[in-house]
Amino acid sequence: MTPRLVIGTTNRKKGLELVDLLAPLGLAIETLADHPQALAVDETGDTFAANAALKAAQQAKHLGRWLLAEDSGLVVDALAGAPGVYSARYAGPQATDAENNTRLLAELGSTPPERRGAHYVCHATLADPSGAIRAESEAVCHGRIRTTPAGQAGFGYDPLFEIVEYHRTFAELGEVVKGAISHRARAVRMLVPQLARLLDERAFDDGA
């Protein structure tokens, strides 16, 4: 029977990114969209690692499945690290991407380009069906914040996040390039060898 792994997201675009990255492992991949009984985990951690652990452990135990959760966000130098762990709700609990981007631009105001440095962070955590953490990784991707959005691809702050070497935002570079260099791609690629070892040890045979 093909080992199954649940990705802890209902975000379709994020799910597709992770499915592509995990494809070499030959797992049967599901997302929380396949599990209507999934928990709404309260992200009370003050770090990306803490939130990823909360989401992975609680959801895995609740569903009785191996589960990969990640917590990611944008860290802006000129804003003392904001929005950080509040990236998804920077403009409010139910904020849209556009609202979060608008607030970010307002907070930065006339900050000059040389002081608009930022980086994305992703912490990925794997939990087994008992809720025990079995693997984790963290990666970053550096860039800077544009004064106006550009591009149609991606999600979140991608229209404002410029990869300086490319002179393009994530939203302009598209999914193929983003899938190679993003914080999420790097974190999951770092996790793949740990997943492969667990598969070799037949650890997944012990869970649903």
C-alpha positions in Angstrom: 0.0 0.0 0.0 1.4 3.4 -0.9 2.3 5.5 2.2 0.1 8.5 2.7 1.0 12.0 3.8 -1.3 14.9 4.6 -0.1 18.4 3.8 -1.4 20.7 6.4 -2.9 23.4 4.2 -6.2 24.2 2.4 -4.3 26.7 0.2 -4.5 25.2 -3.3 -1.4 27.0 -4.7 0.7 26.1 -1.6 -0.5 22.5 -1.8 0.5 22.3 -5.5 4.0 23.6 -4.7 4.5 21.0 -2.0 3.1 18.1 -4.1 5.6 18.9 -6.8 8.5 19.0 -4.3 7.5 15.7 -2.6 6.8 13.8 -5.9 10.1 11.9 -5.9 9.2 10.1 -2.7 6.2 8.3 -4.3 3.8 9.2 -1.5 0.1 9.5 -1.8 -0.4 13.1 -1.0 -3.5 14.6 0.5 -4.3 18.1 1.8 -6.6 19.3 4.5 -9.2 19.9 1.8 -9.5 16.1 1.7 -10.3 16.1 5.4 -13.3 18.2 6.3 -13.0 17.1 9.9 -9.6 18.8 10.2 -8.9 21.1 13.1 -8.6 24.9 13.0 -5.4 25.0 14.9 -4.8 28.2 16.9 -1.4 29.6 15.9 -0.3 31.0 19.3 3.4 30.5 18.8 5.8 33.4 18.7 8.1 31.8 16.1 7.6 30.0 12.8 9.0 26.8 14.4 6.5 26.9 17.2 3.5 27.5 15.0 4.6 24.7 12.6 5.0 22.3 15.5 1.5 23.2 16.8 -0.1 22.7 13.4 1.7 19.4 12.7 1.3 17.8 16.1 -2.3 18.7 16.7 -3.6 18.0 13.3 -1.7 14.7 12.9 -3.0 13.3 16.2 -6.5 14.5 15.4 -6.5 12.9 11.9 -4.4 9.9 12.8 -2.2 10.6 9.8 1.4 11.5 9.1 1.2 15.2 8.5 3.5 17.8 7.1 2.8 21.4 8.3 4.7 24.5 7.6 4.6 28.0 8.9 6.0 30.8 6.8 6.0 34.5 6.5 7.8 37.7 5.6 10.4 39.4 7.7 11.1 43.1 6.8 14.3 44.6 8.2 13.0 48.2 8.4 9.9 47.1 10.3 11.9 45.3 13.0 11.0 41.9 11.6 7.3 42.6 11.0 5.0 41.2 9.8 6.7 37.9 10.8 4.4 35.3 12.3 1.5 37.6 11.7 2.1 37.7 7.9 -1.2 36.1 7.0 -3.2 38.4 9.3 -1.1 41.5 9.1 -4.1 43.7 8.2 -6.5 41.8 10.4 -7.7 38.3 11.3 -9.5 37.7 7.9 -7.3 40.0 5.8 -6.9 39.3 2.1 -3.5 39.3 0.4 -4.3 42.7 -1.1 -5.1 44.1 2.3 -1.9 42.8 3.8 0.1 44.2 0.9 -1.5 47.6 1.2 -0.7 47.7 4.9 2.9 46.7 4.2 3.4 49.5 1.7 1.8 52.0 4.1 4.1 50.9 7.0 7.2 51.2 4.8 6.0 54.6 3.3 8.9 56.4 1.6 11.6 54.0 2.9 14.4 54.1 0.3 15.2 50.9 -1.8 18.5 50.2 0.1 16.5 50.0 3.4 13.7 47.8 2.1 15.5 44.5 2.6 13.4 41.5 3.6 13.4 37.7 3.6 10.8 35.0 3.6 11.1 32.2 6.2 9.6 28.8 6.1 9.7 26.2 8.9 8.5 22.8 7.9 7.6 20.1 10.5 6.6 16.5 10.1 4.5 14.7 12.8 3.5 11.0 13.0 -0.1 9.9 13.7 0.6 10.1 17.5 1.5 13.8 17.2 5.2 13.2 17.8 7.5 15.5 15.8 9.7 13.3 13.5 11.5 15.8 11.3 11.8 19.5 10.7 13.7 22.1 8.6 13.9 25.8 8.1 15.0 27.9 5.2 15.0 31.5 4.0 14.9 33.5 0.7 16.3 37.0 0.6 14.9 39.9 -1.4 13.5 43.4 -1.0 10.1 45.0 -1.0 9.0 46.9 -4.1 7.1 50.2 -3.9 4.3 48.9 -6.2 3.1 45.3 -6.9 4.1 43.6 -10.1 3.1 40.2 -11.6 0.1 37.9 -11.4 1.5 34.6 -10.2 2.0 33.4 -6.6 0.1 34.5 -3.5 0.7 36.5 -0.3 3.3 39.2 -0.6 4.8 37.7 -3.9 3.8 40.8 -6.0 5.9 43.0 -3.7 8.8 40.6 -3.0 11.6 41.2 -5.4 14.5 38.8 -6.0 17.2 41.4 -6.5 19.4 39.2 -8.7 16.5 38.7 -11.1 15.1 42.2 -10.9 11.7 40.5 -10.7 9.1 39.8 -8.0 8.1 36.3 -7.1 4.8 37.0 -8.9 6.6 37.9 -12.1 9.0 35.0 -12.0 6.2 32.4 -11.9 5.8 29.0 -10.3 8.8 27.2 -12.0 11.4 29.6 -10.8 9.7 30.2 -7.4 9.6 26.4 -7.0 13.4 26.3 -7.4 14.5 29.2 -5.1 11.7 29.9 -2.6 12.0 29.6 1.1 9.3 26.9 1.0 11.0 24.9 -1.7 14.3 25.1 0.1 12.8 24.0 3.4 10.9 21.0 1.9 14.0 19.9 -0.1 15.9 19.9 3.2 13.2 17.7 4.7 13.1 15.2 1.8 16.1 13.2 2.9 14.6 12.9 6.4 11.3 11.7 4.9 13.2 9.2 2.7 15.0 7.7 5.8 11.6 7.3 7.6 10.3 5.5 4.5 13.3 3.3 4.3 12.8 2.4 8.0 9.1 1.6 7.1 8.0 4.1 9.8 5.0 5.0 7.7 3.8 1.4 7.9 2.9 2.1 11.5 0.5 4.8 10.7 -2.7 5.2 8.7 
